[in-house]
Amino acid sequence: MRIAISSDHGGNQLRREIMQLLDELQISYEDFGPQSADSVDYPDYAKPVSEGVANGEFDKGILICGTGIGMSIAANKVKGIRCALVHDVFSAKATRCHNDSNILAMGERVIGPGLAREIVQAWLETDFEGGRHTRRIEKITELEQ
């Protein structure tokens, strides 16, 4: 599995925490996040992750900003992306099982590092169920322009 990860300035600390988790899990990743605390525009940091996942360069992506909202909106503008904003473990599992999400968004100002690690691990370890959910994913794909 290969992961693309990024954040804006509001998600820098949590991004580093999640990269540490990925190292511990021995999961390959590429970091597209800013290397300073200077203010940046989150769409600029959502774009390379979203495009990389959409074109198959990466299997999944993780985006973090202050709330996760801006990153998720920006990511979902890219054709082929199903980015889910998640702040609990149940939703992390559900969005993989039912929605086959390929990017996870979280908010550093909303959840702490311990919960974020649990969310990421659950999201990475949960498979898409297929079945009746496949039909729904196909309908979502038909909405893309």
N, C-alpha and C positions, 0 to 999 in steps of 0.2 A: 504494500500500500504506500502511496506517495501523497503527501498532504501539502497544500499551499496554505500559508497562514499570513495574516496581516492585521494591522490595527491602524487607528489614527492615534494622535497624541493622548486621547482619553482612554485608550486601551493598552498603552505600552506595558504597564506592569503586569497585567493579566496575560498579555501575549507572551511575555517572558516566562511566566509561570506555566503556561500551556506548552511552550517549547520544551521546558524542563520535563514535563510529563511525557511528551513525545519521545524525548531522549531515553527516559526510563523504560518506556514501552518498546524501544528500539524501532520506532516508526520513522521512516524517512520523511523529511519536510524541507520546504524552501520558505524562507522568511522574506516577505515583501514589505514589512513594516518600517516605519521611520526609526532612525537610529538616535533621535534626540527627542526632547520633550517639547520642542517648538510646535506651535499650532500648525496643523495641516488640514487639508480638505479630504474628508473620508471617501468621497467617490474616487479620488485618485489612487487610493489604497485598496479599494474594493475591486477595481477594474482588473488588475493583473491576476488576482486570485480567481475571479469569476471567469475571465477569458481562458485561463489555464485549465480550469475544471471543464468548461464547456468544450474545449477543443481536445480534451483527453490527455493533456500533458500531466495532469494530476487526477487522482481518483476522487479526492474530496478536498474541501476547503474549510478554513475556520477564519472568521472575521470578528473583530472586537472593536467596539468604540465605547463611548460613555454609557449609552443605553442599549446599543445593538440595533436600534431602530434605523438610523441612517445607513449603516452598512447593509442591513438586510434589504432595504428599499433599493439601494444602488445595485446590489448583486442581482436582484430579481429582474432588473432591466435587461440582463444579458440572456439571450436565447439559450435555452437548455439548462438554465439554473433553477433549482428549487431550493432556495435559501430559507431556513427556518430560524426565527428568533426564539431562543429557548432560555428559560431561567429555572428549570427544574428537571430532575432526572426522568420523571414519567413522560414529559413532553419530548425529551431527547430520544427516548426509545420509540415513542409513538410516531414521531416524524420520520424516523427511519423505516419502521414497520409498515406504515400506511402511506406515507408520502414520498418515500424514496428520496429524501432530501440529500442533496449533494454538497451543500454548504451549510455550516452551523454558524449562527451569529449570536453573540452574547454581549452583555453590557457590564463593563468593569465597575461602574458606579451603582449597579443593581445587585450584583452577587459577589460573594467573596471567593478567594482563590480555592478553598477547599471544595466548595460546591461546584465551582467551574471545572475543577479536575474530574469530579464524579460525572458531571454532565458530558464532558468530552469523552471520557472512557466508555460510558454507556452508549453514546452516539456512535463511536467507532466500532463497538463490538456488536451492535444490533444490525441484523440483516433486514432487507426489504422482504415482506411476506409474499408479494406477488398476488396471484388469485384475483379476487374482485377489485383489489387496489390497482392492479395494472390497468384496468379499464379507465379508472379515474385519472391516473397519471397520463394516459393517452389523451383524455379530454383536456387536461391542463395544457399539454403540449399543443393541441389544436388551437388554443387561445393565443399562442405566441405568434407574433407577426414578423 
